Amino acid sequence: MTTQNPDAAVLVLEDGTRFAGRAYGARGTTLGEVVFATGMSGYQETLTDPSYAGQIVLQTAPHIGNTGMNSQDNESSKIWVAGYIVRDPARRVSNWRAEESLDDALVRDGIVGISGIDTRALTRRIRDAGAMRGGIFSGADAALDGAEQQRRVTEAPEMAGQNLSAAVSASEARVLPATAERIGNLAVLDLGVKQSTLENLTALGFDVHVLPQSATFADIQAIEPAGVFYSNGPGDPSASDTQVAVLREVLDARLPYFGICFGNQLFGRALGLGTYKLTFGHRGINQPVLDRATGRVEITAHNHGFAVEAPLDGPFESPNGYGLVEVSHVGLNDQVVEGIRAHGIPAFSVQYHPEAAAGPHDAHYLFTRFRDLVIATQEASK
Protein backbone atom coordinates (compact mmCIF):
# COMPACT_ATOMS: atom_id res chain seq x y z
CA MET A 1 0.00 0.00 0.00
CA THR A 2 1.34 3.43 -0.96
CA THR A 3 1.40 6.26 1.55
CA GLN A 4 0.27 9.70 0.42
CA ASN A 5 2.93 12.40 0.68
CA PRO A 6 1.42 15.45 2.47
CA ASP A 7 4.12 17.65 0.93
CA ALA A 8 3.48 16.60 -2.67
CA ALA A 9 2.05 19.08 -5.17
CA VAL A 10 1.43 19.26 -8.90
CA LEU A 11 0.66 22.18 -11.21
CA VAL A 12 -1.59 21.32 -14.17
CA LEU A 13 -2.11 23.68 -17.12
CA GLU A 14 -5.12 23.53 -19.41
CA ASP A 15 -2.90 22.48 -22.33
CA GLY A 16 -1.91 19.34 -20.42
CA THR A 17 1.50 20.54 -19.21
CA ARG A 18 2.31 19.28 -15.70
CA PHE A 19 4.93 20.27 -13.13
CA ALA A 20 5.54 18.19 -10.01
CA GLY A 21 6.85 19.97 -6.93
CA ARG A 22 6.40 20.52 -3.20
CA ALA A 23 3.37 21.92 -1.39
CA TYR A 24 3.78 25.54 -0.28
CA GLY A 25 1.25 27.30 1.90
CA ALA A 26 -2.16 25.72 2.41
CA ARG A 27 -2.88 22.21 1.14
CA GLY A 28 -5.72 21.43 -1.24
CA THR A 29 -6.79 22.52 -4.71
CA THR A 30 -6.92 25.94 -6.32
CA LEU A 31 -7.86 26.97 -9.86
CA GLY A 32 -7.21 30.21 -11.76
CA GLU A 33 -5.40 31.92 -14.59
CA VAL A 34 -1.65 31.25 -14.42
CA VAL A 35 0.38 34.46 -14.96
CA PHE A 36 3.96 35.49 -14.24
CA ALA A 37 5.25 38.53 -12.34
CA THR A 38 8.80 39.71 -13.04
CA GLY A 39 9.56 41.75 -9.91
CA MET A 40 12.71 40.85 -8.01
CA SER A 41 11.08 42.10 -4.81
CA GLY A 42 7.71 43.32 -3.56
CA TYR A 43 6.03 39.93 -3.28
CA GLN A 44 3.96 41.08 -0.28
CA GLU A 45 2.49 43.98 -2.22
CA THR A 46 1.76 41.62 -5.12
CA LEU A 47 0.02 39.04 -2.95
CA THR A 48 -2.21 41.61 -1.21
CA ASP A 49 -3.08 43.55 -4.41
CA PRO A 50 -6.79 42.88 -5.14
CA SER A 51 -6.00 43.13 -8.89
CA TYR A 52 -4.59 39.60 -8.69
CA ALA A 53 -7.90 38.02 -7.65
CA GLY A 54 -8.59 34.93 -9.73
CA GLN A 55 -4.96 34.50 -10.76
CA ILE A 56 -2.32 31.94 -9.85
CA VAL A 57 0.84 34.04 -9.69
CA LEU A 58 4.22 32.70 -10.74
CA GLN A 59 7.26 34.59 -9.44
CA THR A 60 10.07 34.63 -11.99
CA ALA A 61 12.61 35.61 -9.32
CA PRO A 62 13.89 32.31 -7.86
CA HIS A 63 14.20 33.20 -4.15
CA ILE A 64 10.98 34.32 -2.49
CA GLY A 65 10.11 34.88 1.16
CA ASN A 66 13.46 36.13 2.48
CA THR A 67 11.98 39.26 4.08
CA GLY A 68 8.88 37.59 5.49
CA MET A 69 5.60 39.48 5.89
CA ASN A 70 4.66 42.52 7.97
CA SER A 71 1.43 44.41 8.60
CA GLN A 72 2.73 47.76 7.31
CA ASP A 73 3.29 46.72 3.68
CA ASN A 74 -0.08 45.11 3.01
CA GLU A 75 -2.08 46.68 0.18
CA SER A 76 -5.37 45.31 1.51
CA SER A 77 -6.77 43.24 4.34
CA LYS A 78 -5.75 39.84 2.96
CA ILE A 79 -3.91 37.87 0.27
CA TRP A 80 -5.94 37.91 -2.94
CA VAL A 81 -4.07 35.64 -5.37
CA ALA A 82 -5.82 32.39 -6.25
CA GLY A 83 -2.54 30.46 -5.91
CA TYR A 84 1.21 30.96 -5.70
CA ILE A 85 4.16 29.43 -7.55
CA VAL A 86 7.81 29.86 -6.48
CA ARG A 87 11.02 28.03 -7.13
CA ASP A 88 12.99 28.33 -3.88
CA PRO A 89 11.07 29.56 -0.83
CA ALA A 90 13.16 30.97 1.99
CA ARG A 91 13.88 28.48 4.76
CA ARG A 92 13.94 31.25 7.34
CA VAL A 93 13.02 34.94 7.50
CA SER A 94 15.84 37.46 7.60
CA ASN A 95 14.48 40.99 8.02
CA TRP A 96 13.99 43.12 11.12
CA ARG A 97 10.53 44.24 9.98
CA ALA A 98 9.17 40.70 9.52
CA GLU A 99 6.27 39.66 11.75
CA GLU A 100 5.65 36.22 10.22
CA SER A 101 6.92 34.02 7.44
CA LEU A 102 5.41 34.06 3.96
CA ASP A 103 4.53 30.37 4.32
CA ASP A 104 2.58 31.05 7.53
CA ALA A 105 0.72 33.94 5.85
CA LEU A 106 -0.26 31.72 2.91
CA VAL A 107 -1.54 29.02 5.29
CA ARG A 108 -3.47 31.59 7.36
CA ASP A 109 -5.27 32.99 4.30
CA GLY A 110 -5.84 29.55 2.75
CA ILE A 111 -3.65 30.14 -0.32
CA VAL A 112 -2.58 26.92 -2.04
CA GLY A 113 0.90 27.10 -3.55
CA ILE A 114 3.64 25.01 -5.08
CA SER A 115 7.44 25.28 -4.88
CA GLY A 116 10.43 23.47 -6.26
CA ILE A 117 9.42 23.49 -9.94
CA ASP A 118 11.33 24.87 -12.94
CA THR A 119 9.81 28.35 -12.92
CA ARG A 120 11.94 29.42 -15.88
CA ALA A 121 10.46 26.66 -18.04
CA LEU A 122 6.95 27.55 -16.86
CA THR A 123 7.52 31.25 -17.60
CA ARG A 124 8.68 30.41 -21.12
CA ARG A 125 5.61 28.24 -21.60
CA ILE A 126 3.25 31.04 -20.55
CA ARG A 127 5.18 33.61 -22.59
CA ASP A 128 4.99 31.49 -25.73
CA ALA A 129 1.47 30.04 -25.38
CA GLY A 130 -0.13 32.85 -23.36
CA ALA A 131 -1.72 33.01 -19.94
CA MET A 132 -3.97 30.01 -19.43
CA ARG A 133 -6.06 28.31 -16.81
CA GLY A 134 -4.29 26.08 -14.35
CA GLY A 135 -4.68 24.27 -11.09
CA ILE A 136 -2.44 23.50 -8.12
CA PHE A 137 -3.22 20.20 -6.38
CA SER A 138 -1.34 19.56 -3.14
CA GLY A 139 -1.42 17.25 -0.16
CA ALA A 140 -4.01 14.51 -0.67
CA ASP A 141 -5.27 16.24 -3.84
CA ALA A 142 -1.88 15.74 -5.50
CA ALA A 143 -2.75 12.03 -5.71
CA LEU A 144 -5.98 12.64 -7.65
CA ASP A 145 -6.20 10.95 -11.03
CA GLY A 146 -4.49 13.06 -13.67
CA ALA A 147 -7.56 13.05 -15.89
CA GLU A 148 -9.67 14.33 -12.99
CA GLN A 149 -7.20 17.14 -12.32
CA GLN A 150 -7.23 18.09 -16.00
CA ARG A 151 -11.03 18.09 -16.05
CA ARG A 152 -11.23 20.49 -13.13
CA VAL A 153 -8.78 22.87 -14.80
CA THR A 154 -10.56 22.93 -18.15
CA GLU A 155 -13.95 23.44 -16.52
CA ALA A 156 -12.75 26.49 -14.55
CA PRO A 157 -13.96 29.88 -15.88
CA GLU A 158 -11.65 31.81 -18.21
CA MET A 159 -10.57 35.33 -17.22
CA ALA A 160 -12.05 36.84 -20.39
CA GLY A 161 -15.60 37.93 -19.72
CA GLN A 162 -15.32 37.93 -15.92
CA ASN A 163 -16.42 40.91 -13.81
CA LEU A 164 -14.54 40.51 -10.53
CA SER A 165 -14.81 44.02 -9.08
CA ALA A 166 -17.74 43.10 -6.84
CA ALA A 167 -15.61 40.41 -5.18
CA VAL A 168 -12.84 42.83 -4.18
CA SER A 169 -14.60 46.18 -3.71
CA ALA A 170 -15.57 47.75 -0.41
CA SER A 171 -19.09 46.80 0.72
CA GLU A 172 -19.83 50.30 2.01
CA ALA A 173 -18.47 53.81 1.68
CA ARG A 174 -15.76 55.17 3.96
CA VAL A 175 -13.83 58.43 4.25
CA LEU A 176 -10.10 58.99 4.73
CA PRO A 177 -9.32 62.60 5.69
CA ALA A 178 -6.68 64.67 3.91
CA THR A 179 -3.22 64.64 5.47
CA ALA A 180 -2.10 67.85 3.70
CA GLU A 181 -3.68 71.24 2.99
CA ARG A 182 -7.22 70.40 1.93
CA ILE A 183 -8.25 70.72 -1.72
CA GLY A 184 -11.68 69.08 -1.59
CA ASN A 185 -13.53 65.79 -1.70
CA LEU A 186 -12.38 63.04 -4.03
CA ALA A 187 -14.67 60.20 -5.10
CA VAL A 188 -12.68 56.97 -5.42
CA LEU A 189 -14.51 54.12 -7.11
CA ASP A 190 -13.06 51.03 -5.44
CA LEU A 191 -12.57 48.40 -8.13
CA GLY A 192 -9.78 46.77 -6.10
CA VAL A 193 -7.93 49.82 -4.78
CA LYS A 194 -4.58 49.51 -3.01
CA GLN A 195 -3.92 51.09 0.36
CA SER A 196 -0.86 52.96 -0.88
CA THR A 197 -2.97 54.63 -3.58
CA LEU A 198 -5.36 55.95 -0.97
CA GLU A 199 -2.46 57.22 1.12
CA ASN A 200 -1.02 59.07 -1.86
CA LEU A 201 -4.37 60.70 -2.58
CA THR A 202 -4.89 61.88 1.01
CA ALA A 203 -1.34 63.27 0.95
CA LEU A 204 -2.37 65.49 -1.97
CA GLY A 205 -4.97 67.23 0.20
CA PHE A 206 -8.09 65.23 -0.73
CA ASP A 207 -10.70 63.97 1.68
CA VAL A 208 -10.93 60.57 0.03
CA HIS A 209 -14.41 59.03 -0.19
CA VAL A 210 -13.97 55.34 -1.05
CA LEU A 211 -17.14 54.18 -2.79
CA PRO A 212 -18.23 50.61 -3.62
CA GLN A 213 -18.00 49.52 -7.25
CA SER A 214 -21.82 49.66 -7.39
CA ALA A 215 -21.89 53.42 -6.72
CA THR A 216 -24.07 55.50 -9.06
CA PHE A 217 -23.37 58.95 -10.43
CA ALA A 218 -25.87 60.26 -7.88
CA ASP A 219 -23.74 58.71 -5.12
CA ILE A 220 -20.70 60.50 -6.54
CA GLN A 221 -22.53 63.83 -6.81
CA ALA A 222 -23.73 63.50 -3.21
CA ILE A 223 -20.25 64.07 -1.83
CA GLU A 224 -19.74 67.22 -3.97
CA PRO A 225 -16.45 65.96 -5.38
CA ALA A 226 -13.62 68.09 -6.68
CA GLY A 227 -12.60 65.09 -8.77
CA VAL A 228 -13.18 61.40 -9.45
CA PHE A 229 -10.69 58.52 -9.39
CA TYR A 230 -11.16 54.99 -10.73
CA SER A 231 -8.80 52.43 -9.19
CA ASN A 232 -7.01 49.32 -10.34
CA GLY A 233 -8.86 46.02 -10.17
CA PRO A 234 -9.20 42.49 -11.60
CA GLY A 235 -11.25 41.10 -14.44
CA ASP A 236 -12.19 41.92 -18.02
CA PRO A 237 -13.00 45.61 -18.71
CA SER A 238 -15.51 44.56 -21.37
CA ALA A 239 -17.65 43.12 -18.55
CA SER A 240 -17.96 46.41 -16.62
CA ASP A 241 -20.68 48.25 -18.54
CA THR A 242 -22.20 49.77 -15.39
CA GLN A 243 -18.98 51.44 -14.30
CA VAL A 244 -18.36 52.70 -17.84
CA ALA A 245 -21.83 54.28 -17.93
CA VAL A 246 -21.17 56.05 -14.62
CA LEU A 247 -17.82 57.27 -15.91
CA ARG A 248 -19.48 58.76 -18.99
CA GLU A 249 -21.71 60.78 -16.66
CA VAL A 250 -18.57 61.95 -14.82
CA LEU A 251 -16.99 63.05 -18.11
CA ASP A 252 -20.23 64.72 -19.26
CA ALA A 253 -20.22 66.73 -16.02
CA ARG A 254 -16.62 67.82 -16.74
CA LEU A 255 -15.43 66.58 -13.35
CA PRO A 256 -11.63 66.08 -13.26
CA TYR A 257 -10.88 62.39 -13.71
CA PHE A 258 -7.83 60.22 -13.06
CA GLY A 259 -7.78 56.46 -13.60
CA ILE A 260 -5.09 53.84 -13.12
CA CYS A 261 -4.87 50.29 -14.49
CA PHE A 262 -8.49 49.07 -14.66
CA GLY A 263 -9.47 52.74 -14.47
CA ASN A 264 -7.46 53.34 -17.64
CA GLN A 265 -9.25 50.56 -19.49
CA LEU A 266 -12.67 51.84 -18.39
CA PHE A 267 -11.68 55.39 -19.42
CA GLY A 268 -10.81 54.04 -22.85
CA ARG A 269 -14.19 52.36 -23.08
CA ALA A 270 -15.99 55.53 -21.92
CA LEU A 271 -14.24 57.43 -24.73
CA GLY A 272 -15.54 54.83 -27.19
CA LEU A 273 -12.41 52.72 -27.58
CA GLY A 274 -12.15 48.93 -27.45
CA THR A 275 -10.13 46.68 -25.18
CA TYR A 276 -8.44 43.33 -25.77
CA LYS A 277 -6.69 40.58 -23.84
CA LEU A 278 -2.89 40.54 -23.95
CA THR A 279 -1.13 37.26 -24.65
CA PHE A 280 0.58 37.09 -21.26
CA GLY A 281 0.14 40.58 -19.82
CA HIS A 282 2.46 42.91 -17.95
CA ARG A 283 3.16 42.12 -14.30
CA GLY A 284 6.10 43.27 -12.23
CA ILE A 285 7.92 46.42 -11.14
CA ASN A 286 10.41 46.76 -13.99
CA GLN A 287 8.31 47.71 -17.05
CA PRO A 288 9.69 50.56 -19.27
CA VAL A 289 7.14 53.17 -20.39
CA LEU A 290 7.62 56.27 -22.57
CA ASP A 291 5.92 59.52 -21.56
CA ARG A 292 5.35 60.87 -25.07
CA ALA A 293 4.93 64.48 -23.89
CA THR A 294 8.36 64.68 -22.27
CA GLY A 295 10.28 61.90 -24.01
CA ARG A 296 11.15 60.54 -20.58
CA VAL A 297 11.35 56.79 -20.02
CA GLU A 298 9.92 55.57 -16.72
CA ILE A 299 10.43 52.20 -15.06
CA THR A 300 7.00 51.34 -13.74
CA ALA A 301 4.91 48.85 -11.77
CA HIS A 302 2.34 46.87 -13.80
CA ASN A 303 -0.37 44.31 -13.30
CA HIS A 304 -2.67 44.00 -16.28
CA GLY A 305 -3.78 41.33 -18.70
CA PHE A 306 -6.01 43.60 -20.83
CA ALA A 307 -5.23 46.79 -22.76
CA VAL A 308 -6.92 49.63 -24.67
CA GLU A 309 -7.02 49.71 -28.47
CA ALA A 310 -6.14 53.22 -29.70
CA PRO A 311 -4.17 54.88 -32.53
CA LEU A 312 -0.55 55.64 -31.62
CA ASP A 313 0.15 58.18 -34.39
CA GLY A 314 -1.22 61.34 -32.77
CA PRO A 315 -4.46 62.90 -31.43
CA PHE A 316 -7.77 61.50 -32.66
CA GLU A 317 -11.45 62.18 -32.12
CA SER A 318 -13.16 60.30 -29.31
CA PRO A 319 -15.76 57.99 -30.90
CA ASN A 320 -18.16 58.94 -28.09
CA GLY A 321 -17.91 62.68 -28.68
CA TYR A 322 -15.43 63.85 -26.04
CA GLY A 323 -13.24 65.70 -28.52
CA LEU A 324 -9.57 65.13 -29.19
CA VAL A 325 -7.75 62.48 -27.14
CA GLU A 326 -4.32 60.93 -27.49
CA VAL A 327 -2.19 58.09 -26.25
CA SER A 328 0.06 59.76 -23.68
CA HIS A 329 2.20 56.79 -22.62
CA VAL A 330 3.41 53.71 -24.51
CA GLY A 331 5.00 50.48 -23.26
CA LEU A 332 8.45 50.12 -24.82
CA ASN A 333 8.52 46.33 -24.79
CA ASP A 334 5.51 45.89 -27.07
CA GLN A 335 4.02 49.33 -27.89
CA VAL A 336 0.93 48.70 -25.74
CA VAL A 337 -1.17 51.75 -24.78
CA GLU A 338 -0.11 52.72 -21.24
CA GLY A 339 -1.88 56.06 -20.85
CA ILE A 340 -4.61 58.26 -22.37
CA ARG A 341 -5.10 62.02 -22.16
CA ALA A 342 -8.13 64.03 -23.23
CA HIS A 343 -7.64 67.50 -24.73
CA GLY A 344 -11.09 69.02 -24.27
CA ILE A 345 -12.10 67.61 -20.87
CA PRO A 346 -10.11 67.40 -17.61
CA ALA A 347 -9.36 63.70 -17.74
CA PHE A 348 -6.40 61.34 -18.07
CA SER A 349 -5.37 57.85 -17.07
CA VAL A 350 -2.44 55.44 -17.05
CA GLN A 351 -2.31 51.67 -17.30
CA TYR A 352 0.36 51.20 -14.63
CA HIS A 353 0.57 51.90 -10.88
CA PRO A 354 2.09 55.29 -9.96
CA GLU A 355 1.76 54.56 -6.24
CA ALA A 356 4.63 52.14 -6.96
CA ALA A 357 4.37 49.90 -3.93
CA ALA A 358 6.94 48.29 -3.76
CA GLY A 359 8.66 50.62 -6.23
CA PRO A 360 9.97 52.11 -8.44
CA HIS A 361 8.87 55.73 -8.02
CA ASP A 362 9.43 57.17 -11.51
CA ALA A 363 5.71 57.73 -12.10
CA HIS A 364 4.78 59.31 -8.77
CA TYR A 365 4.51 62.72 -10.49
CA LEU A 366 1.14 61.62 -11.90
CA PHE A 367 -0.52 62.20 -8.53
CA THR A 368 0.76 65.78 -8.55
CA ARG A 369 -0.44 66.16 -12.15
CA PHE A 370 -3.92 65.18 -11.03
CA ARG A 371 -3.88 67.59 -8.09
CA ASP A 372 -2.84 70.40 -10.43
CA LEU A 373 -5.64 69.47 -12.84
CA VAL A 374 -8.21 69.63 -10.04
CA ILE A 375 -6.92 73.00 -8.82
CA ALA A 376 -6.89 74.42 -12.35
CA THR A 377 -10.48 73.25 -12.86
CA GLN A 378 -11.51 74.86 -9.57
CA GLU A 379 -9.85 78.14 -10.56
CA ALA A 380 -11.47 78.12 -13.98
CA SER A 381 -14.93 77.69 -12.45
CA LYS A 382 -14.66 80.76 -10.19
LINCORNOR-V182043 format. One record per residue. N is the residue number from 1. RES is the residue in one small letter. OMEGA is omega in whole degrees, -180 to 180 (NA if undefined). D_LAST is the distance of its C-alpha to the last C-alpha in Angstrom with 1 decimal. Layout:
# LINCORNOR-V182043
N/RES/OMEGA/D_LAST
N/RES/OMEGA/D_LAST
This chain:
# LINCORNOR-V182043
1/m/180/82.7
2/t/178/79.5
3/t/179/77.1
4/q/178/73.4
5/n/-178/71.4
6/p/-179/68.4
7/d/180/66.8
8/a/176/67.1
9/a/177/64.1
10/v/173/63.6
11/l/-179/60.6
12/v/176/61.0
13/l/-176/58.8
14/e/178/58.7
15/d/178/60.7
16/g/178/63.5
17/t/-178/63.0
18/r/175/64.0
19/f/177/63.6
20/a/-179/65.7
21/g/-179/64.6
22/r/177/64.2
23/a/179/62.2
24/y/-175/59.1
25/g/-179/57.1
26/a/176/57.8
27/r/179/60.8
28/g/-179/60.7
29/t/171/59.0
30/t/-179/55.5
31/l/179/54.2
32/g/177/51.1
33/e/-179/49.9
34/v/-179/51.4
35/v/178/48.9
36/f/178/49.1
37/a/-170/46.7
38/t/-179/47.4
39/g/176/45.9
40/m/-180/48.4
41/s/177/46.7
42/g/-177/44.1
43/y/-180/46.3
44/q/178/44.9
45/e/177/41.4
46/t/-176/42.7
47/l/-176/44.8
48/t/176/42.0
49/d/-179/39.4
50/p/179/39.0
51/s/-178/38.6
52/y/178/42.4
53/a/179/43.3
54/g/-176/46.2
55/q/171/47.3
56/i/-170/50.4
57/v/175/49.2
58/l/176/51.6
59/q/179/51.1
60/t/175/52.4
61/a/-171/52.7
62/p/-175/56.3
63/h/-176/56.0
64/i/176/53.6
65/g/-175/53.4
66/n/-175/54.2
67/t/177/51.3
68/g/180/51.6
69/m/176/48.7
70/n/-175/46.5
71/s/-177/44.0
72/q/-173/41.2
73/d/179/40.9
74/n/177/40.7
75/e/177/37.8
76/s/-173/38.5
77/s/-177/41.0
78/k/173/43.9
79/i/-174/45.4
80/w/-176/44.3
81/v/179/46.6
82/a/180/49.3
83/g/-173/51.9
84/y/-177/52.5
85/i/177/54.7
86/v/178/55.8
87/r/-175/58.7
88/d/177/59.6
89/p/-180/58.1
90/a/178/58.3
91/r/175/61.4
92/r/-179/59.8
93/v/-179/56.4
94/s/176/55.9
95/n/-175/52.6
96/w/-179/51.9
97/r/-175/48.7
98/a/177/50.6
99/e/176/51.1
100/e/178/53.0
101/s/176/54.4
102/l/179/52.8
103/d/180/55.8
104/d/179/55.5
105/a/178/51.8
106/l/179/52.8
107/v/-178/55.6
108/r/-178/53.4
109/d/174/50.8
110/g/-178/53.5
111/i/180/52.7
112/v/-180/55.8
113/g/177/56.3
114/i/178/58.9
115/s/174/59.9
116/g/178/62.7
117/i/179/62.1
118/d/-176/61.7
119/t/176/57.9
120/r/178/58.1
121/a/179/60.2
122/l/178/57.8
123/t/179/54.8
124/r/179/56.6
125/r/180/57.4
126/i/180/53.8
127/r/-177/52.6
128/d/-175/55.3
129/a/-178/55.3
130/g/176/51.8
131/a/-178/50.4
132/m/178/52.7
133/r/179/53.6
134/g/177/55.8
135/g/172/57.4
136/i/180/58.6
137/f/-176/61.7
138/s/-176/63.0
139/g/-180/65.6
140/a/-177/67.8
141/d/177/65.5
142/a/-179/66.4
143/a/177/69.9
144/l/177/68.7
145/d/-178/70.3
146/g/179/68.5
147/a/178/68.3
148/e/176/66.7
149/q/180/64.1
150/q/179/63.4
151/r/-180/63.0
152/r/180/60.4
153/v/-175/58.4
154/t/177/58.5
155/e/178/57.7
156/a/-180/54.5
157/p/174/51.2
158/e/-179/49.7
159/m/179/46.2
160/a/179/45.2
161/g/-178/43.9
162/q/171/43.2
163/n/-174/40.1
164/l/-174/40.2
165/s/-180/36.8
166/a/-178/37.9
167/a/-174/40.7
168/v/-175/38.4
169/s/174/35.2
170/a/180/34.4
171/s/179/35.9
172/e/-177/33.2
173/a/174/29.7
174/r/-176/29.3
175/v/173/26.6
176/l/-175/26.8
177/p/178/24.7
178/a/177/22.8
179/t/175/25.2
180/a/-180/22.7
181/e/-169/19.6
182/r/175/17.6
183/i/-178/14.6
184/g/179/14.8
185/n/177/17.2
186/l/176/18.9
187/a/178/21.2
188/v/175/24.3
189/l/-175/26.8
190/d/176/30.1
191/l/-175/32.5
192/g/-170/34.6
193/v/178/32.1
194/k/-178/33.6
195/q/-179/33.3
196/s/175/32.4
197/t/179/29.4
198/l/179/28.0
199/e/177/28.8
200/n/-179/26.9
201/l/177/23.8
202/t/179/24.0
203/a/176/24.6
204/l/-178/21.3
205/g/179/19.6
206/f/161/19.3
207/d/-170/20.9
208/v/177/22.9
209/h/180/23.9
210/v/-176/27.0
211/l/176/27.7
212/p/-179/31.1
213/q/180/31.5
214/s/-176/32.0
215/a/178/28.5
216/t/176/27.0
217/f/176/23.5
218/a/177/23.5
219/d/179/24.4
220/i/-180/21.5
221/q/-175/19.0
222/a/-179/20.7
223/i/-179/19.5
224/e/-172/15.7
225/p/170/15.7
226/a/180/13.2
227/g/-179/15.9
228/v/-179/19.4
229/f/172/22.6
230/y/-172/26.0
231/s/168/28.9
232/n/177/32.4
233/g/-178/35.2
234/p/171/38.7
235/g/-176/40.0
236/d/-179/39.7
237/p/180/36.2
238/s/-180/37.9
239/a/-176/38.7
240/s/-177/35.1
241/d/-177/34.1
242/t/-180/32.3
243/q/176/29.9
244/v/179/29.3
245/a/177/28.5
246/v/180/25.9
247/l/177/24.4
248/r/175/24.2
249/e/176/22.1
250/v/-179/19.8
251/l/178/19.5
252/d/180/19.2
253/a/180/16.2
254/r/173/14.6
255/l/177/14.5
256/p/-176/15.3
257/y/174/19.1
258/f/177/21.8
259/g/174/25.5
260/i/174/28.7
261/c/177/32.3
262/f/178/32.6
263/g/175/28.8
264/n/-180/29.3
265/q/179/32.1
266/l/174/30.1
267/f/177/27.2
268/g/179/29.8
269/r/179/31.2
270/a/178/27.9
271/l/-180/27.5
272/g/-179/31.0
273/l/177/33.1
274/g/174/36.3
275/t/-180/37.5
276/y/-179/41.0
277/k/176/43.2
278/l/-179/44.1
279/t/178/47.8
280/f/173/47.6
281/g/177/43.9
282/h/179/42.3
283/r/-178/42.7
284/g/-176/42.9
285/i/-177/41.1
286/n/-176/42.4
287/q/-179/40.8
288/p/-179/39.8
289/v/178/36.6
290/l/169/35.3
291/d/-171/31.7
292/r/180/31.9
293/a/-175/28.9
294/t/-175/30.6
295/g/-178/34.2
296/r/176/34.4
297/v/180/36.7
298/e/169/35.8
299/i/-165/38.3
300/t/179/36.7
301/a/-177/37.5
302/h/166/38.1
303/n/178/39.3
304/h/177/39.1
305/g/178/41.8
306/f/-179/39.6
307/a/-180/37.4
308/v/173/35.2
309/e/-180/36.8
310/a/178/34.8
311/p/-179/35.8
312/l/-171/35.9
313/d/175/36.3
314/g/-179/32.7
315/p/179/29.6
316/f/-180/30.4
317/e/175/28.9
318/s/178/28.0
319/p/-179/30.8
320/n/171/28.4
321/g/179/26.1
322/y/177/23.2
323/g/-178/23.8
324/l/172/25.1
325/v/178/25.9
326/e/173/28.3
327/v/-175/30.5
328/s/-177/29.0
329/h/-178/31.8
330/v/175/35.5
331/g/-175/38.4
332/l/178/41.1
333/n/-173/44.0
334/d/178/43.7
335/q/176/40.6
336/v/176/38.9
337/v/-179/35.2
338/e/177/33.5
339/g/-179/29.8
340/i/177/27.5
341/r/176/24.2
342/a/-180/22.2
343/h/-172/20.9
344/g/178/18.7
345/i/-177/17.1
346/p/-174/15.9
347/a/174/19.4
348/f/-180/22.5
349/s/174/25.7
350/v/-176/28.9
351/q/-175/32.4
352/y/-170/33.4
353/h/-178/32.6
354/p/176/30.5
355/e/168/31.2
356/a/170/34.7
357/a/15/36.8
358/a/-180/39.5
359/g/-7/38.3
360/p/-172/37.8
361/h/-177/34.4
362/d/-173/33.7
363/a/-177/30.8
364/h/-180/29.0
365/y/-178/26.3
366/l/175/24.9
367/f/177/23.4
368/t/178/21.6
369/r/179/20.5
370/f/177/18.9
371/r/-180/17.1
372/d/178/15.7
373/l/179/14.7
374/v/-180/12.9
375/i/179/11.0
376/a/179/10.3
377/t/177/9.0
378/q/-179/6.7
379/e/-178/5.5
380/a/-177/5.6
381/s/-178/3.8
382/k/NA/0.0
